[in-house]
């Protein structure tokens, strides 16, 4: 009899527990909204400016700064596409790979500080979407395989 009572109590508490990733979960929509707003805010920020905290001198070449800003913003838009649709670690990592590939043309023109800054922008994007890691894509891009 005690077993039946314990089983009933266990089932009762399980029924009270909200289901994870449920479409009725109000936090799913609000989390998505927060991610989208974070990415939109990231896109609006001026980039490659001097930053004393990061000890980053900025990019003096205006044409290069404009192009790199376009590239990192394009990556943020790629993340927006994923955030608006099928959010998965694999989809975000595919967008990281695509985005880093866009920088390859300019890689040799970048100082080590500029390369670090691109790396840190990607870390910001990863943080915004809650991705745990880039599967070492950033390290490989920055430091080689």
N, C-alpha and C positions, 0 to 999 in steps of 0.2 A: 504494500500500500504506500509505503514511503517513497518508493521509486516512481510510482505514478504521480504522486504529489510533486516530487522534484522535477519530473519531466514536464508536468503542466506548468509549473513556475518558470522553468527554462523557456518553454515555448511562448509563454506569455511575455517575457522580457524580450525575446527575439522579435516578436511581433511589434513591439514598441520601438525597436531600433529602426531609424530611417535607412532605406536602401541606398547604397552608394551609387553614384552616377545615375540616379533616377531622373527621368525627365520631369518629375514633379519637384525635384530639388531646386529651390529658388536660388541657391548659391551658384549653380552651374551657369545660369544666365548672367548673374552679376559678376562672376569671375571672368567670363568671356568679355563682358563690357569693360571691366577694369583693364584687361589685357589690351583690348582695342584702343581704349583711351590712352594707355601708356605708350603704345606704339605711335599713335597719332601725335602725341606730345613730343616723343623722340624725334619724329620727322620734322617738326617745327623748330627744333633747337638749332642754333648756329653751331657749326662743327669745325674742327681743326683750328680753333682759336687757342692762343696761349692759355695755359692752365698751370698756375703756380703749385697747386696741390699735387698734381700729377707730374710736376716738373717738366711740362711739355711746352716747347717754345712756339708751337703753332707752325703753320705753313705760310711762308712769305709769298710764294708763287701763286698769284690769284687764280690763274687758269687751272693749275693743279688742284688747288683747294676746292674750286667749284666742281671739277670733275669727280674728285674723291667724295665730296658731299653728296653729289648725285648718286654715286655708287652705293654709299652706305644707306642713303634714303631708299634706294631701290631694294636693298636687302630688307629694310624695315617694312616696305610695302609687300615684299614676298611673305614676311612673317604675318602681316595683316591678312593676306589671302588665306594662310593656314588657320589663323585665329578665327576667321569668319566661317571657316568650313570644318574640315576634318582635322581637328587638333590631335596630333600624335607626335611623339618624340622623333619618329622616323621622318615624318613630313618636315618638321623644323630642321632636322639635320640635313635633309636633302636641300633645303633652301640655304643653309649655311654653305654647303659645298658649292652650290650655284653662285652665291654671292661672292665667296672668296675667289672663285674662278674669274670673276669680273675684275678683280684687283690685280691679277697676274700680269696684265699688260703694263701696269705702272709700278710693279714691285721693285724693280731696280732703280726707279727714280726716287723712291721713298727712303728717307733717312731711317735709322733704327728707331728713332723717336716716333716718326710717322707710322711705321709698321706697328709699334707698340700701341699707338693711339687707335689704329684700325682694330687691333686685337681687343682693346678695351671697349670700343663701341660694340663689337660683337658680344662681349661679356654683358654689356648693358641689355642688349636685345634678348640674350638668353635669360637674364634675370627677369625681365619684364614678362616673358611668357612662361617662366617657371620651369624651363628645361634644366635638368640636372647637370648635363655636360654636352659638349659638342662631339663626343666620341673621338677626341684628340685631333679633330680637323683643324682647330685654331692653332694648336701647338705645331702641327705639321706644316701649316701655311707659314707661320711666323719663324720657326726655327729649322724647318726642313724635316725630312723623315729620318 
